[in-house]
Amino acid sequence: MGVCNVSWWKIGRNWIIVKITQILPPGRIKNALLRHIGVRIGKRVFISPDVIIDPIRPELIQIDSNVLIGWGARLFTHMITEWNGKEKCNAAHIHIKKNAFVGGYTTIRPGVTVGEGAFVGSDSLVIHDVGDGEKVFGIPARVR
Ligand SMILES: CC(C)(COP(=O)(O)OP(=O)(O)OC[C@H]1O[C@@H](n2cnc3c(N)ncnc32)[C@H](O)[C@@H]1OP(=O)(O)O)[C@@H](O)C(=O)NCCC(=O)NCCS
C-alpha cells in the first residue's frame, strides 16, 4: 500500500531526504542527496532552500546544467486525479533544460518541460511547456 504504486516506506525515505535538502544550502551535498533518490541533476545546478522535490516519483525529474530553482519552488511529477477508494494516479516527467530559471514559490506540474534559457517568474503555476528562451509568469504561467 502507498500512493501511485509506490510504497509508504519508499515515499517516507524520499521525504526525509527531501526535508534534509530543504535546510541545506545550494551545492554539491544537496545535489548528491537528490541524485541518490533518483533526480537527474547536471552541473552547477543551484537549488534554493525549501524546494519541494516530489518524494513519490523523484526519478522522473531531470534538471540540466546551470539551472537555478528559486526558494520554495515545487516540482510535482505525480497527480492524483480520482480518489473515492479507487485511486487514479498520473505521473509524468519534468525536464528543466540548461540555463533555465524557476522563480521562488513556483509550482511545476507533471509533464512539463521548461526550455533552455527560459525564465519562469515567481509564484507561477506552470501547466504547459515553456519554450526555449521564453519568459513566463502568473497562474497559469504564460508569456505576458
Ligand atoms: C516575472 C518577473 C521577471 C517580471 O519582472 P518585470 O519584467 O520587471 O515585470 P514588472 O515587475 O514590471 O511587472 C509587469 C507586470 O507583471 C506583473 N507581474 C510581475 N511578476 C509577476 C509574477 N511573478 N506573477 C504575476 N504577475 C507578475 C506585475 O504586477 C505587473 O503587472 P501590471 O502591469 O498589471 O502592474 C519578476 O516579477 C519575477 O518574478 N522575478 C523572479 C523573482 C524570484 O523568483 N525571486 C526569488 C529567487 S530565489
PDBQT file of the ligand as one rigid body, heavy atoms in Angstrom, charges set to zero:
ROOT
HETATM    1  C1  LIG A 201       8.473  37.757 -13.769  1.00  0.00    +0.000 C 
HETATM    2  C2  LIG A 201       9.413  38.925 -13.441  1.00  0.00    +0.000 C 
HETATM    3  C3  LIG A 201      10.778  38.674 -14.073  1.00  0.00    +0.000 C 
HETATM    4  C4  LIG A 201       8.779  40.171 -14.040  1.00  0.00    +0.000 C 
HETATM    5  O1  LIG A 201       9.634  41.259 -13.823  1.00  0.00    +0.000 OA
HETATM    6  P1  LIG A 201       9.491  42.571 -14.771  1.00  0.00    +0.000 P 
HETATM    7  O2  LIG A 201       9.681  42.185 -16.196  1.00  0.00    +0.000 OA
HETATM    8  O3  LIG A 201      10.378  43.609 -14.176  1.00  0.00    +0.000 OA
HETATM    9  O4  LIG A 201       7.965  42.953 -14.652  1.00  0.00    +0.000 OA
HETATM   10  P2  LIG A 201       7.269  44.061 -13.708  1.00  0.00    +0.000 P 
HETATM   11  O5  LIG A 201       7.712  43.900 -12.291  1.00  0.00    +0.000 OA
HETATM   12  O6  LIG A 201       7.472  45.393 -14.380  1.00  0.00    +0.000 OA
HETATM   13  O7  LIG A 201       5.739  43.638 -13.809  1.00  0.00    +0.000 OA
HETATM   14  C5  LIG A 201       4.995  43.690 -15.025  1.00  0.00    +0.000 C 
HETATM   15  C6  LIG A 201       3.574  43.254 -14.708  1.00  0.00    +0.000 C 
HETATM   16  O8  LIG A 201       3.541  41.848 -14.427  1.00  0.00    +0.000 OA
HETATM   17  C7  LIG A 201       3.108  41.608 -13.076  1.00  0.00    +0.000 C 
HETATM   18  N1  LIG A 201       3.983  40.576 -12.517  1.00  0.00    +0.000 N 
HETATM   19  C8  LIG A 201       5.328  40.633 -12.380  1.00  0.00    +0.000 A 
HETATM   20  N2  LIG A 201       5.784  39.488 -11.886  1.00  0.00    +0.000 NA
HETATM   21  C9  LIG A 201       4.721  38.676 -11.701  1.00  0.00    +0.000 A 
HETATM   22  C10 LIG A 201       4.571  37.378 -11.207  1.00  0.00    +0.000 A 
HETATM   23  N3  LIG A 201       5.627  36.669 -10.797  1.00  0.00    +0.000 N 
HETATM   24  N4  LIG A 201       3.344  36.851 -11.157  1.00  0.00    +0.000 NA
HETATM   25  C11 LIG A 201       2.262  37.565 -11.564  1.00  0.00    +0.000 A 
HETATM   26  N5  LIG A 201       2.340  38.817 -12.047  1.00  0.00    +0.000 NA
HETATM   27  C12 LIG A 201       3.558  39.367 -12.099  1.00  0.00    +0.000 A 
HETATM   28  C13 LIG A 201       3.280  42.953 -12.371  1.00  0.00    +0.000 C 
HETATM   29  O9  LIG A 201       2.357  43.067 -11.312  1.00  0.00    +0.000 OA
HETATM   30  C14 LIG A 201       2.979  43.922 -13.478  1.00  0.00    +0.000 C 
HETATM   31  O10 LIG A 201       1.585  43.973 -13.693  1.00  0.00    +0.000 OA
HETATM   32  P3  LIG A 201       0.870  45.373 -14.060  1.00  0.00    +0.000 P 
HETATM   33  O11 LIG A 201       1.498  45.804 -15.364  1.00  0.00    +0.000 OA
HETATM   34  O12 LIG A 201      -0.583  44.993 -14.172  1.00  0.00    +0.000 OA
HETATM   35  O13 LIG A 201       1.168  46.290 -12.930  1.00  0.00    +0.000 OA
HETATM   36  C15 LIG A 201       9.620  39.104 -11.920  1.00  0.00    +0.000 C 
HETATM   37  O14 LIG A 201       8.467  39.649 -11.303  1.00  0.00    +0.000 OA
HETATM   38  C16 LIG A 201       9.910  37.783 -11.189  1.00  0.00    +0.000 C 
HETATM   39  O15 LIG A 201       9.024  37.017 -10.844  1.00  0.00    +0.000 OA
HETATM   40  N6  LIG A 201      11.239  37.512 -10.924  1.00  0.00    +0.000 N 
HETATM   41  C17 LIG A 201      11.665  36.339 -10.212  1.00  0.00    +0.000 C 
HETATM   42  C18 LIG A 201      11.849  36.660  -8.718  1.00  0.00    +0.000 C 
HETATM   43  C19 LIG A 201      12.193  35.405  -7.920  1.00  0.00    +0.000 C 
HETATM   44  O16 LIG A 201      11.761  34.321  -8.210  1.00  0.00    +0.000 OA
HETATM   45  N7  LIG A 201      12.983  35.597  -6.855  1.00  0.00    +0.000 N 
HETATM   46  C20 LIG A 201      13.351  34.508  -5.964  1.00  0.00    +0.000 C 
HETATM   47  C21 LIG A 201      14.569  33.756  -6.421  1.00  0.00    +0.000 C 
HETATM   48  S1  LIG A 201      15.094  32.643  -5.174  1.00  0.00    +0.000 SA
ENDROOT
TORSDOF 0
